[in-house]
Amino acid sequence: MARRELLQLADRYDPRKHDVAGWFISEKLDGTRCFWDGGITRGLPTEQVPWASVIDPKTGEKKGKIKPVATGLWSRYGNPIMAPDWWLNKLPPCPLDGELWAGRGEFQLCRSICGGDEPDPRFNTIVFAVYSSPPLSAIFATGQIKNANMVAAIDFMSVEHWVRGRLEALDGSRRQDGGHRCLPPGAAFADELTFTRKYLTGDHLWYFPPPDVFRRLVEFANANGNPPGRPYFSLDGKTSLAASQWEQFRGKFYCDAGVTNVWHVPAVRGKERIKVRGDAVHPNQKPLVLMRRLVKSCSDPGDVVWEPFGGLCTASIAAAEIGRRAVAAEIRAAIYERALQRIEQAA
């Protein structure tokens, strides 16, 4: 049986050995690694949980001291973390892998709060920094855990069977928002990010509704909305948009591997800066390389790029260069003329 840890640990980055292109990278926090199981073990006797650390690695016998009741929040050594009920009640019904954190340079404080045998009132200073919501198969992969603090043999099939039985016993009755949720085996990290955002934040309410959700939204609005406003979600005032039409409104964003959505591009200088008698024509001329990347990231070849506050129309020039069509507007006559010259020279 392969050796493993209950929770994955951070490793030192060596640029001579590690290629991180396409990886998601986060700050290493100075806190306590932990795993939230979605609350399925909360209130159970610790000894009944298959991944609980109950055997002393030195003697091979049952530990003399075991925290008797599980909280659903586990240390990387398989021990319950005794968080207060009010703190645990805020966590969602899905697995979370992360780190408990009390701030930079506060490792000892964090350990003293999270390592106690009873819930510590100072838990209001503890933040759960979530890395992901991994499938159970990722957390409980089959393997032998053996270190100075924990020894256990994990068999995923047995753990999965136990979890299913536990979920059937709970039957989703513990939480008002429904039962336990988790990603299926083989889910990609991008799926984990989307899943985590949905259950940790309210910003999923602002996501672009998928076509099927939009269809149900239209049906509900037309059935229950104010009659003078019907049909809802209509462009012509006669018929509501179909789900397939709605999908075409979705914004596009393509990002190359290794490139985030935070870009640092130097201000325009040198020959690219358009000047008259030594003075810049426009105070906020955009770099062509930035506009080219932006247009490429959020449109397809043949799309129309609308630049309503054109200025020197750098976005329109970039669009033409990479196979898009462009429509621009600029209210100031002098700037408009300069923009027109740029476009004609670039054509």
C-alpha positions as CSV (number, residue, x, y, z in Angstrom):
1,M,0.0,0.0,0.0
2,A,1.5,3.4,-1.1
3,R,2.6,5.8,1.6
4,R,0.7,9.1,1.8
5,E,-0.4,11.9,4.2
6,L,-4.0,12.6,5.2
7,L,-3.7,16.1,3.8
8,Q,-1.3,17.3,1.0
9,L,1.6,19.4,2.4
10,A,3.3,22.3,0.7
11,D,6.7,21.7,-0.9
12,R,9.5,24.1,-1.6
13,Y,9.5,25.5,-5.1
14,D,12.7,24.8,-7.1
15,P,12.7,26.5,-10.5
16,R,15.3,24.0,-11.7
17,K,12.9,21.1,-11.1
18,H,9.3,22.4,-11.2
19,D,7.4,23.8,-14.2
20,V,4.4,25.7,-12.8
21,A,3.0,26.8,-16.2
22,G,-0.8,26.4,-16.0
23,W,-0.9,25.9,-12.2
24,F,-3.0,27.7,-9.7
25,I,-0.7,29.2,-7.0
26,S,-1.7,30.7,-3.7
27,E,0.2,32.3,-0.8
28,K,1.6,29.8,1.8
29,L,-0.2,30.8,5.0
30,D,1.4,30.4,8.4
31,G,-1.4,28.5,10.0
32,T,-2.9,25.1,10.7
33,R,-3.8,22.7,7.9
34,C,-7.3,21.3,8.2
35,F,-10.1,19.5,6.4
36,W,-13.8,20.1,6.7
37,D,-15.8,17.0,5.8
38,G,-19.1,18.9,5.2
39,G,-20.3,18.2,8.7
40,I,-21.0,14.5,8.1
41,T,-19.0,13.4,11.2
42,R,-20.1,16.3,13.5
43,G,-21.3,14.9,16.8
44,L,-20.1,11.4,16.1
45,P,-17.8,9.5,18.5
46,T,-14.4,10.1,17.1
47,E,-13.5,6.4,17.2
48,Q,-16.3,5.6,14.8
49,V,-14.8,7.8,12.0
50,P,-12.6,5.7,9.6
51,W,-10.0,8.4,9.1
52,A,-9.7,9.4,12.8
53,S,-6.3,9.0,14.4
54,V,-6.9,6.5,17.2
55,I,-3.7,4.4,17.1
56,D,-0.5,5.5,18.8
57,P,2.3,5.4,16.1
58,K,4.9,4.5,18.7
59,T,3.1,1.6,20.5
60,G,0.6,0.4,17.9
61,E,-2.0,0.5,20.6
62,K,-5.1,2.7,21.0
63,K,-4.1,6.2,22.1
64,G,-4.6,7.0,25.7
65,K,-6.1,10.4,25.0
66,I,-8.6,10.9,22.1
67,K,-10.9,13.9,21.7
68,P,-14.2,12.0,22.2
69,V,-16.5,13.8,19.8
70,A,-15.8,14.7,16.2
71,T,-16.6,18.2,14.9
72,G,-16.3,17.6,11.2
73,L,-13.2,19.7,11.2
74,W,-10.0,17.6,11.1
75,S,-6.3,18.3,11.5
76,R,-3.8,16.8,9.1
77,Y,-3.1,14.2,11.7
78,G,-6.7,13.0,11.8
79,N,-7.6,14.7,15.1
80,P,-10.9,16.7,15.6
81,I,-10.4,20.4,15.8
82,M,-12.6,21.7,18.6
83,A,-14.2,24.7,16.9
84,P,-17.3,26.3,18.6
85,D,-20.7,25.5,17.2
86,W,-21.3,29.0,16.1
87,W,-18.2,28.9,14.0
88,L,-19.0,25.4,12.5
89,N,-22.5,26.5,11.7
90,K,-21.2,28.9,9.1
91,L,-19.5,26.2,7.0
92,P,-21.2,24.7,4.0
93,P,-22.3,21.1,3.5
94,C,-19.4,20.2,1.2
95,P,-15.8,19.1,1.7
96,L,-13.2,21.9,2.1
97,D,-9.4,21.6,2.1
98,G,-7.5,24.6,3.5
99,E,-5.8,26.2,6.5
100,L,-6.9,27.9,9.7
101,W,-5.2,31.2,10.0
102,A,-4.9,33.9,12.6
103,G,-2.8,36.4,10.6
104,R,0.8,36.7,9.5
105,G,3.3,35.9,12.2
106,E,0.6,34.4,14.4
107,F,1.3,30.7,14.0
108,Q,1.7,30.1,17.8
109,L,-1.6,31.9,18.5
110,C,-3.4,29.9,15.8
111,R,-2.0,26.6,17.2
112,S,-3.1,27.5,20.8
113,I,-6.6,28.4,19.7
114,C,-7.1,25.4,17.3
115,G,-5.3,22.7,19.3
116,G,-7.3,22.8,22.5
117,D,-9.5,20.0,24.0
118,E,-12.4,22.5,24.3
119,P,-13.8,25.2,21.9
120,D,-11.8,28.3,22.4
121,P,-13.7,31.7,22.5
122,R,-10.9,33.3,20.5
123,F,-12.0,31.4,17.5
124,N,-13.5,34.6,16.3
125,T,-10.0,35.5,15.2
126,I,-9.6,32.4,13.1
127,V,-10.1,32.5,9.3
128,F,-10.6,29.4,7.2
129,A,-8.5,30.0,4.1
130,V,-10.0,27.5,1.6
131,Y,-7.8,26.0,-1.1
132,S,-10.4,23.9,-2.8
133,S,-13.4,21.6,-2.4
134,P,-11.8,18.3,-3.5
135,P,-13.7,15.1,-4.3
136,L,-13.6,12.6,-1.5
137,S,-11.5,10.3,-3.7
138,A,-8.8,12.9,-3.6
139,I,-8.8,13.3,0.2
140,F,-9.3,9.6,1.0
141,A,-7.2,7.9,-1.7
142,T,-6.1,4.5,-0.7
143,G,-2.7,4.4,1.0
144,Q,-0.8,4.0,4.3
145,I,-0.4,7.0,6.5
146,K,2.5,6.7,8.8
147,N,4.3,9.5,10.6
148,A,5.2,10.6,14.1
149,N,1.7,11.6,14.9
150,M,-0.6,9.3,12.9
151,V,-0.7,5.8,11.6
152,A,-3.7,4.5,9.6
153,A,-4.5,2.5,6.5
154,I,-7.0,4.3,4.2
155,D,-9.0,2.2,1.8
156,F,-11.1,4.5,-0.4
157,M,-13.8,1.9,-1.2
158,S,-14.4,1.3,2.5
159,V,-14.4,5.1,3.2
160,E,-16.8,5.8,0.4
161,H,-19.2,3.0,1.6
162,W,-19.0,4.5,5.1
163,V,-19.7,8.0,3.8
164,R,-22.7,6.8,1.8
165,G,-24.1,5.1,4.8
166,R,-23.6,8.2,6.9
167,L,-25.3,10.4,4.3
168,E,-28.3,8.1,4.2
169,A,-28.5,8.3,8.0
170,L,-28.4,12.1,8.0
171,D,-30.8,12.3,5.0
172,G,-30.0,16.0,4.5
173,S,-32.0,16.9,7.6
174,R,-29.2,18.6,9.5
175,R,-29.1,21.7,7.3
176,Q,-31.8,24.0,6.0
177,D,-30.0,24.3,2.6
178,G,-30.2,20.6,1.9
179,G,-27.9,17.6,2.1
180,H,-24.2,17.0,1.7
181,R,-22.6,17.8,-1.7
182,C,-19.3,16.9,-3.2
183,L,-17.7,16.7,-6.6
184,P,-17.4,13.3,-8.4
185,P,-14.1,11.5,-8.7
186,G,-11.9,12.8,-11.5
187,A,-13.2,16.4,-11.2
188,A,-10.8,19.0,-12.5
189,F,-9.4,21.8,-10.3
190,A,-11.4,24.3,-12.3
191,D,-14.5,22.4,-11.3
192,E,-13.4,22.7,-7.7
193,L,-13.0,26.4,-7.9
194,T,-16.5,26.9,-9.4
195,F,-18.0,24.5,-6.8
196,T,-16.2,26.2,-3.9
197,R,-17.3,29.7,-5.0
198,K,-20.9,28.6,-5.3
199,Y,-21.1,27.3,-1.7
200,L,-18.8,29.7,0.0
201,T,-19.9,33.0,-1.4
202,G,-23.1,34.7,-2.7
203,D,-21.4,35.8,-5.9
204,H,-22.9,32.9,-7.8
205,L,-26.1,34.9,-7.8
206,W,-24.3,37.2,-10.2
207,Y,-23.0,34.5,-12.5
208,F,-24.4,34.3,-16.0
209,P,-27.4,31.9,-15.7
210,P,-26.9,28.7,-17.8
211,P,-29.5,28.3,-20.7
212,D,-31.7,25.9,-18.7
213,V,-31.8,28.2,-15.6
214,F,-32.6,31.1,-17.9
215,R,-35.5,29.2,-19.4
216,R,-36.9,28.5,-16.0
217,L,-36.4,32.1,-14.9
218,V,-38.3,33.3,-18.0
219,E,-41.2,30.9,-17.3
220,F,-41.4,32.0,-13.6
221,A,-41.3,35.7,-14.5
222,N,-44.0,35.4,-17.1
223,A,-46.2,33.3,-14.8
224,N,-45.8,35.4,-11.7
225,G,-44.5,38.8,-12.7
226,N,-46.5,42.0,-13.0
227,P,-48.7,41.5,-16.1
228,P,-47.9,44.9,-17.7
229,G,-44.3,43.9,-17.8
230,R,-44.9,40.7,-19.9
231,P,-43.3,39.2,-21.8
232,Y,-40.2,39.4,-19.6
233,F,-36.6,39.1,-21.1
234,S,-37.8,40.3,-24.5
235,L,-36.0,42.3,-27.1
236,D,-39.0,43.1,-29.3
237,G,-41.7,43.3,-26.6
238,K,-43.6,40.4,-28.2
239,T,-41.7,37.2,-27.3
240,S,-39.2,36.3,-24.6
241,L,-35.7,35.2,-25.5
242,A,-35.2,31.5,-26.0
243,A,-32.5,29.7,-24.1
244,S,-30.4,29.4,-27.2
245,Q,-30.6,33.1,-27.9
246,W,-29.6,33.9,-24.3
247,E,-26.5,31.8,-24.6
248,Q,-25.3,34.0,-27.4
249,F,-25.3,37.0,-25.0
250,R,-22.7,35.4,-22.7
251,G,-19.4,37.3,-22.4
252,K,-16.3,35.5,-23.6
253,F,-13.0,35.3,-21.9
254,Y,-10.1,33.2,-23.1
255,C,-6.9,33.1,-21.0
256,D,-3.7,31.3,-22.1
257,A,-2.2,28.8,-19.7
258,G,0.0,30.5,-17.1
259,V,-1.7,33.9,-17.7
260,T,-4.0,35.2,-15.0
261,N,-6.7,37.9,-15.4
262,V,-4.5,40.5,-13.7
263,W,-2.2,42.1,-16.2
264,H,0.7,44.5,-15.7
265,V,1.6,46.5,-18.9
266,P,3.9,49.6,-18.9
267,A,2.5,52.9,-19.9
268,V,2.9,54.0,-23.5
269,R,6.2,55.7,-24.1
270,G,8.6,56.3,-27.0
271,K,7.5,56.1,-30.6
272,E,4.2,54.6,-29.8
273,R,3.1,57.7,-27.8
274,I,1.3,60.1,-30.2
275,K,2.5,63.7,-29.6
276,V,2.1,67.2,-31.2
277,R,4.9,69.7,-30.6
278,G,6.2,67.5,-27.8
279,D,2.9,67.1,-25.9
280,A,0.8,63.9,-25.7
281,V,-2.3,64.2,-27.8
282,H,-4.3,62.0,-25.4
283,P,-3.6,61.8,-21.6
284,N,-4.6,58.1,-21.4
285,Q,-3.4,56.5,-24.6
286,K,-3.7,52.7,-24.2
287,P,-0.8,50.4,-25.1
288,L,-1.5,48.5,-28.3
289,V,-0.1,45.3,-26.7
290,L,-2.7,45.6,-23.9
291,M,-5.6,46.2,-26.2
292,R,-4.6,43.4,-28.5
293,R,-4.5,41.0,-25.5
294,L,-7.8,42.3,-24.2
295,V,-9.6,42.0,-27.6
296,K,-8.2,38.5,-28.2
297,S,-9.2,37.4,-24.7
298,C,-12.9,38.4,-25.0
299,S,-13.8,37.9,-28.6
300,D,-13.7,35.5,-31.5
301,P,-12.5,36.2,-35.1
302,G,-15.2,37.9,-37.0
303,D,-16.8,39.4,-33.9
304,V,-17.6,43.2,-33.7
305,V,-15.7,45.2,-31.1
306,W,-17.6,48.3,-29.9
307,E,-15.3,51.1,-28.6
308,P,-17.8,53.8,-27.4
309,F,-15.2,56.1,-25.8
310,G,-12.6,55.6,-28.5
311,G,-10.0,58.2,-27.7
312,L,-7.2,57.2,-30.1
313,C,-9.1,54.0,-30.9
314,T,-6.3,51.6,-29.9
315,A,-8.8,48.8,-29.3
316,S,-10.2,49.2,-32.8
317,I,-6.8,49.1,-34.3
318,A,-6.0,45.9,-32.3
319,A,-9.3,44.4,-33.3
320,A,-8.5,44.9,-37.0
321,E,-5.0,43.4,-36.6
322,I,-6.4,40.1,-35.3
323,G,-9.4,39.6,-37.5
324,R,-12.2,41.4,-35.7
325,R,-14.4,44.2,-37.0
326,A,-14.6,47.4,-35.0
327,V,-16.9,50.3,-34.5
328,A,-15.7,53.3,-32.4
329,A,-16.9,56.7,-31.3
330,E,-15.1,59.8,-30.0
331,I,-16.8,63.1,-29.1
332,R,-13.7,65.4,-29.2
333,A,-13.0,66.5,-32.8
334,A,-9.3,66.9,-32.5
335,I,-8.9,63.4,-30.9
336,Y,-11.3,62.0,-33.5
337,E,-9.1,63.3,-36.4
338,R,-6.0,61.8,-34.8
339,A,-7.7,58.5,-34.3
340,L,-9.0,58.5,-37.9
341,Q,-5.4,59.0,-39.1
342,R,-4.2,56.1,-36.9
343,I,-6.8,53.8,-38.3
344,E,-6.1,54.7,-41.9
345,Q,-2.4,54.2,-41.4
346,A,-3.0,50.8,-39.8
347,A,-5.4,49.6,-42.5
